[in-house]
Amino acid sequence: MLGTLTDQFDRAQAKANVEDTLARHSDIAAMVGLFAYNPPAILEALQQADRLGEDQTVQVIAFDEADETLQGIKDGTVYGTVVQNPYMYGYKSVEVLAALESGKTDVIPEDKFIDIPARQIRKDTVDDFWTDLKAKVGGDAKNDTKEGKPRFAYVTNGVASFWTIASKGVIAAGNKLGVNTDVLMPAEGIADQKRMIEDLITRGVQGIAVSPIDAENQVDLLNQAAEKTRLITHDSDAPKANRLVYIGMDNYTAGRMCGELIREALPKGGKVMLFIGRLEQDNARLRRQGVIDALLGRSADNTRFDPADKVLEGR
């Protein structure tokens, strides 16, 4: 494993990282995109380098369900992907906040983790998965104001197609439960997310579901929110903060599932590079480490961390 390249959610940098890898390692065997926009960036760079298609020598392994990724699986240019369920992340977040607002505290499990498991998608399952996804997110559901009803905010960690899918779940739950919902996507990183959360505290919303960008350095901010309203996390956790519950998947386990796909795609081994937005997020760190540990044949240990620039030899 050659290492891990980050892009800080900069799409141009994501593509440039792929181009640089192709230039430095012409014999690269696999490129692995761990955030939703990374696989499309890999495909675009391979296409422009004339290394995509019938004579393709680079295996592409993905995370999430971007249209380009799913089409790539159908076409054979992507080996497979590990998908989350962003629609349900959004839906369940509103459902839990609404239940808490009505006094139903039993919606929070003892371990404060609501697991929405990941899935592996390969060519034999991509059509059924994509059809189901389109049925959930198709159309433009109205998010009308419900007078006199509680308001809940769903704060993402950036702008991506993944979050567009999640927003559909937020709106669907709000309409079904008769509550108001706002979806906020910070385009400018951690400072933007901080501003959004502070504004929500000032506005006095009845609950916030947030995917923290840098949980370790946002504990004070998150605890301030938890003092004023109901705070839960989704997608990426902040276990040191006073959040009520985390809704998402076990990112380390999902990473290991991605590592299994890489091993399938490369039965004879080869050079592998990982691409991801940033490693400050809890979900990114765990996901990446799960990939590495599965790829290297290690036992499970979600506390392990390999430096991003370290070359690792597998077996």
Residue pairs with C-beta under 8 A, 6 or more apart in sequence:
1 271
1 272
1 273
1 274
1 292
1 295
1 296
1 311
1 312
1 313
1 314
2 21
2 25
2 28
2 271
2 272
2 273
2 311
3 273
3 274
3 308
3 309
3 310
3 311
4 273
4 274
4 275
4 276
4 279
4 288
4 308
4 309
5 17
5 20
5 21
5 273
5 274
5 275
5 276
5 308
6 17
6 276
6 277
6 278
6 279
6 308
7 13
7 14
7 16
7 17
7 38
7 275
7 276
7 277
7 278
8 189
8 277
8 278
9 35
9 158
9 159
9 160
9 189
9 277
9 278
11 37
11 41
14 37
14 38
14 41
14 275
14 277
15 41
15 44
15 45
17 41
17 275
18 31
18 41
18 42
18 45
18 46
18 275
19 45
19 49
21 28
21 31
21 273
22 28
22 45
22 46
22 49
22 51
25 271
25 273
27 270
27 271
28 58
28 270
28 271
28 272
28 273
29 57
29 58
29 59
29 266
29 269
29 270
29 271
29 272
30 58
30 59
30 60
30 61
30 262
30 265
30 266
30 270
30 271
30 272
30 273
31 42
31 46
31 58
31 59
31 60
31 61
31 272
31 273
31 275
32 60
32 61
32 62
32 63
32 258
32 262
32 272
32 273
32 274
32 275
32 291
33 39
33 40
33 41
33 42
33 60
33 61
33 62
33 63
33 69
33 275
33 276
34 63
34 255
34 258
34 274
34 275
34 276
34 277
34 284
34 287
34 288
34 291
35 63
35 64
35 160
35 162
35 275
35 276
35 277
35 284
36 63
36 64
36 65
36 66
36 69
36 160
36 161
36 162
37 66
37 160
37 161
37 277
38 62
38 63
38 275
38 276
38 277
39 60
39 62
39 63
39 64
39 66
39 68
39 69
39 72
39 78
39 81
40 66
40 68
40 69
41 275
42 60
42 275
43 52
43 60
43 68
43 69
43 72
43 77
43 78
46 52
46 56
46 58
46 60
46 77
51 57
51 58
52 77
53 77
56 77
59 79
59 262
59 265
59 266
60 72
60 77
60 78
60 79
61 78
61 79
61 80
61 81
61 258
61 261
61 262
61 265
62 69
62 72
62 73
62 78
62 80
62 81
62 82
63 81
63 82
63 83
63 254
63 258
63 287
64 81
64 82
64 83
64 84
64 86
64 162
65 81
65 83
65 84
65 86
65 121
65 129
65 130
65 133
65 162
65 165
66 161
66 162
67 161
69 78
69 81
70 81
70 121
70 126
70 129
70 130
72 78
73 79
73 80
73 81
73 121
73 122
73 123
73 126
74 123
74 126
74 127
76 123
79 122
79 261
79 264
79 265
80 120
80 121
80 122
80 123
80 261
80 264
80 265
81 120
81 121
81 261
82 118
82 119
82 120
82 121
82 254
82 257
82 258
82 261
83 118
83 119
83 120
83 121
83 129
84 116
84 118
84 162
84 235
84 248
84 249
84 254
85 116
85 117
85 118
85 249
86 162
86 163
86 165
86 166
86 169
86 235
87 133
87 136
87 137
87 165
87 166
87 168
87 169
87 172
88 116
88 169
89 116
89 166
89 169
89 234
89 235
89 247
89 248
90 154
90 165
90 166
90 167
90 168
90 169
90 170
90 171
90 172
90 173
90 183
90 234
91 169
91 170
91 172
91 173
92 114
92 116
92 169
92 173
92 234
92 247
93 152
93 154
93 170
93 173
93 209
93 232
93 234
93 247
94 152
94 154
94 169
94 170
94 173
94 174
94 177
94 179
94 181
94 209
95 107
95 173
95 177
96 107
96 108
96 114
96 209
96 232
96 245
96 247
97 152
97 179
97 206
97 207
97 209
97 230
97 232
98 150
98 152
98 173
98 177
98 179
99 107
100 107
100 108
100 207
100 230
100 244
101 150
101 152
101 179
101 206
101 207
101 230
107 245
108 244
108 245
109 245
112 243
112 244
112 245
112 246
113 245
113 246
114 245
114 246
114 247
114 248
115 248
115 249
115 250
116 247
116 248
116 249
117 249
117 250
118 249
118 250
118 253
118 254
118 257
119 129
120 257
120 260
120 261
121 129
122 261
133 165
136 165
136 168
136 169
137 164
137 165
137 168
141 168
141 171
141 172
141 175
142 171
142 175
143 171
143 174
143 175
143 181
145 180
146 174
146 178
146 179
146 180
149 178
149 179
149 180
150 179
150 180
150 206
150 207
151 179
151 180
151 181
151 182
151 205
151 206
152 174
152 179
152 180
152 181
152 182
152 205
152 206
152 207
152 208
152 209
153 181
153 182
153 183
153 184
153 200
153 205
153 207
153 208
153 209
154 166
154 167
154 170
154 181
154 182
154 183
154 184
154 209
154 234
155 184
155 186
155 193
155 196
155 197
155 200
155 208
155 209
155 210
155 211
156 163
156 166
156 183
156 184
156 185
156 186
156 211
156 235
157 186
157 193
157 211
157 212
157 213
157 235
157 236
157 281
158 185
158 186
158 187
158 189
158 213
158 277
159 185
159 186
159 187
163 183
163 185
166 183
166 235
167 183
170 181
170 183
171 181
171 183
173 179
173 181
174 180
174 181
182 205
184 196
184 200
186 192
186 193
186 195
186 196
186 213
189 213
190 213
190 214
190 217
190 218
193 210
193 212
193 213
194 218
194 221
197 208
197 210
197 221
197 222
197 225
198 221
200 208
200 225
200 229
201 224
201 225
201 228
201 229
204 228
204 229
205 229
206 229
206 230
207 229
207 230
207 231
207 232
208 225
208 229
208 230
208 231
208 232
209 232
209 233
209 234
209 247
210 222
210 225
210 231
210 232
210 233
210 234
211 233
211 234
211 235
211 236
211 281
211 283
212 218
212 222
212 233
212 236
212 237
212 238
212 241
212 281
212 282
213 278
213 280
213 281
214 280
214 281
215 222
215 236
215 237
215 238
215 239
215 240
215 241
215 281
215 282
216 240
216 280
217 280
218 238
218 241
219 238
219 240
219 241
222 231
222 238
222 241
222 242
222 243
223 241
223 242
225 231
226 241
226 242
226 243
226 244
227 242
230 244
231 241
231 242
231 243
231 244
232 243
232 244
232 245
232 246
232 247
233 241
233 243
233 245
233 246
233 247
233 248
234 246
234 247
234 248
235 247
235 248
235 283
236 248
236 251
236 281
236 282
236 283
236 284
237 243
237 246
237 248
237 282
237 283
238 282
239 246
239 282
248 283
250 286
251 282
251 283
251 284
251 286
251 287
251 290
252 286
252 287
252 289
252 290
252 300
252 302
253 290
254 287
254 290
255 286
255 287
255 288
255 289
255 290
255 291
255 292
255 293
255 294
256 290
256 291
256 293
256 294
256 300
257 290
257 294
258 287
258 290
258 291
258 294
259 290
259 291
259 292
259 293
259 294
259 295
260 294
262 272
262 291
262 294
262 295
263 294
263 295
266 272
269 314
272 295
274 288
274 291
274 292
276 284
276 287
276 288
277 284
278 284
279 285
279 288
279 308
285 305
286 302
289 302
289 304
289 305
289 306
290 302
292 298
292 306
292 312
293 299
293 300
293 301
293 304
295 314
296 312
296 313
296 314
296 315
297 314
297 315
298 304
306 312
